[in-house]
Amino acid sequence: MEEVPFIFPSDEHTAWSIMIVLYPYITGLVAGAFVVSALYHVFHKEELKPVARLALVTSFCFAAFATVPLLLHLHHPERCFQVMITPSTTSAIAGFGFIYNAYMLILVVEIWLVFRPTIAYRAKSHDGIVGMIYWCLALGCTNISERAKAVDDWMIKALSVIGIPVACVLHGYVGFLFGAVKANPWWSTALMPIIFLMSAIVSGIAALILLYLFISKRRGVAADPKCVASMARYLWLFLVMAVTLEGMEILHMAYEAGSEWEVLHELITVHLFTSYIVIQVLIGSLIPLLLLPVAFLPKIATKPKLLYTVSGIASVLILIQVFAMRWNVVMGGQMFSKSFRGFTEIDLHWYTRESPYVAAVVMVLPLIALWVASKLLPLWQESEA
Amino acid sequence: MKFIWETLHLWILLTLIIAGGVGFVFVQQQLVPETYGDLQGRYGPYRAAALDELKLQPEGSIRFIADNVCHECHESVHEERAEAKHITVSCVHCHGHATEHVQLAKAAVGNENAVIPVAHIWDDESDGNATMAAAFAKHDLLTTEHKTVCLSCHERVVGMPEDFQSIITVVGHVDNHLEEQGADEPLAFNTCFECHSGHDTAP
């Protein structure tokens, strides 16, 4: 008897919109940017010094807007604090409130300590309201003696060490939310947190390369080729891990060929063909994997134009790849019915607060925050005062 | 002493963090409802008292009409359904949300001249090609004998309990079942009602 397509009534509509795609995308950029700053502060990768501050502040700016997509998705956003006020110990989303706040606290304190010499200096050298603002930011304490700086440096290192696992938990938990949905074979895998984490680091490094190249051009200052080459190498390394894990997951499901594979096979090859096969795999993964080894060439630092072009193109493609990956996970998981016998259409909610237009605005907000932060604090080491 | 002076900014920061933490715990304690988990935590964080608060909400905000509200006027239906299998199916499932209807009915109590609009009769003939979902969204109260409504529960789907009275369909048609039972008008929208009624479904 011929199989008749059927979708359960509850599977007819895709309830999770592009906002739920954006949420893991933004938290991924947060975690990835933090890892770059930690490579400098903890692992003493001196070549990353030019972007260490930018990485921290970028991480903070994106973290500050990480919850916006969720609030836009909620029909009662005013109830958001309930997860903190009456948290359920068995709720994964309740854990988010605490993990997110712990991460934000570490990030804010670390940024404050990194920029404290500048803040204290400006508190003393500026009068009026500006001086008062910096005095408040310095918490009324403008002591920047060598001993105080040494203690601050130790604290920064300690916070970076603590921050790495917290950033990993923050993003790993996002993957856990999907991986723990046992009714959905497209999501339910213990690999999901690791896959999300790897792609998060990849997207964070790619975003930093682009930001560094763009801001350097705007400032009329040449980007440090050693720094860009180092980031490109790390980008390639983490991309290899991310793509391998993503590929292994699919390969594993295909080889097992369980009852769910029939619907997943059609999902990948028909319904997600463009966003998965073409954009995520061919354009977003394969091309950067072939381009980025240029950064391993022995004398690449002497050919900055080639390096910047290749790194820039690869970074753009990787940012698209990671967005496509989030899209394919979130939307793909909603496109097939739990009957495993039918597919539904994606509703983009074009004229609602969850539309792609609003999503574009949400993505621009952290960049505006970064611009404002660059006016308040020196993101570049040479402009300390 | 010198160490404390050199690290004074960190002590100030620590004080602020502790004060913030204490402040959060204080505010959190104030905001947790006294009735939170009021069934001795038997149902975890479930707050049974929330139902009483919902009852106090203004009339216009009613979103769901319970069966006992319908039965206050429609006593015969209550009796008809009392022993029937459809006692577990709520009135709203087949007749729409009926919020306006209930409000008008309540307002009409004691007023002999009050007029309560009759229910919309829904089927494909009267509503063109309107789907069931659209009809239920459009009409406050409706009556129907359309097989689409019956099949919304009784069409055989994957995972359905074996003992549930379900019908295997081929793209929305129930030919096999109708043939077996010898239906007179198998293509009619209300063919189910040749043998069954809505409230008492026997046989």
Chai-1 contact restraints between the chains, C-beta under 6 A:
chainA,res_idxA,chainB,res_idxB,connection_type,confidence,min_distance_angstrom,max_distance_angstrom,comment,restraint_id
A,I85,B,Q28,contact,1.0,0.0,6.0,A-B,restraint_1
A,I85,B,L31,contact,1.0,0.0,6.0,A-B,restraint_2
A,T86,B,V32,contact,1.0,0.0,6.0,A-B,restraint_3
A,T86,B,Y36,contact,1.0,0.0,6.0,A-B,restraint_4
A,T86,B,P45,contact,1.0,0.0,6.0,A-B,restraint_5
A,S88,B,P45,contact,1.0,0.0,6.0,A-B,restraint_6
A,L139,B,H9,contact,1.0,0.0,6.0,A-B,restraint_7
A,L139,B,I12,contact,1.0,0.0,6.0,A-B,restraint_8
A,C141,B,L8,contact,1.0,0.0,6.0,A-B,restraint_9
A,C141,B,H9,contact,1.0,0.0,6.0,A-B,restraint_10
A,C141,B,I12,contact,1.0,0.0,6.0,A-B,restraint_11
A,R147,B,E6,contact,1.0,0.0,6.0,A-B,restraint_12
A,A148,B,E6,contact,1.0,0.0,6.0,A-B,restraint_13
A,V151,B,T7,contact,1.0,0.0,6.0,A-B,restraint_14
A,S339,B,V158,contact,1.0,0.0,6.0,A-B,restraint_15
